Amino acid sequence: MATDQDFVDYVAEQVGVGNRLTRKKMFGEYALYLDGKVVAFACDNSLFVKPSQAVANLGLDLPQRPPYPGAKNYPVADELLDDSDAIRRLIIETAALMPAPKPKKPRSAKPGGAR
């Protein structure tokens, strides 16, 4: 089952960090980025936060399950979605623990291109 756009919009509204939180649709589901770092996935209308020390640092006991077949378990943060402060803290703390995105390789000119 694909994730509804309404669910992703609700997550973004609850996190409440404006344009710092972006999303990219992939295979009917969404990757969520904070300041360019992948912090969560929206799959089957559930919010899966990237596994990190953030959950433990915040003293959260979230259920875990794979976001898609063959994936490892991720913390499921659905129970925090009605608490804007809690979900915002979790997303910001997760981003702080994620590595910086790798710089994109420059596009090379194609051989034999128009002059």
C-alpha positions, 0 to 999 in steps of 0.5 A, a space after each residue: 500500500 502506498 503512502 498518502 500525500 495527506 499523511 506526509 503533509 501531516 508529518 511535515 506539519 507536525 515536525 514544524 521545521 518549515 522548508 528544512 524538511 523535504 521529501 522525495 517520493 520513491 516507489 509510492 513511499 517517501 524519504 524525508 530529509 532534514 537539512 539534506 540528511 535522510 532522517 525518516 521514511 513514510 511507508 504504508 502511512 507509518 513514520 519510520 525513523 532512521 535507526 540511531 542513538 536518538 531514540 535512546 537519547 530521548 528516552 523513547 521506547 518505540 516499536 520497531 519493524 521493517 518499513 518494507 520487505 527485506 529491510 532491517 527494523 526501524 523505530 516506528 514513530 507513529 505514536 509521537 505524531 500527535 505531539 509536535 514537540 516530541 516528533 520535532 525533537 526526535 527528527 532534529 536529534 536524528 539529523 544531528 547524528 546522521 552523516 553529512 550528505 555526500 557531495 554530488 559529482 559534477 556532470 561531465 560533458 558528453 563526448 561529441 556534444 554540440 559546439 
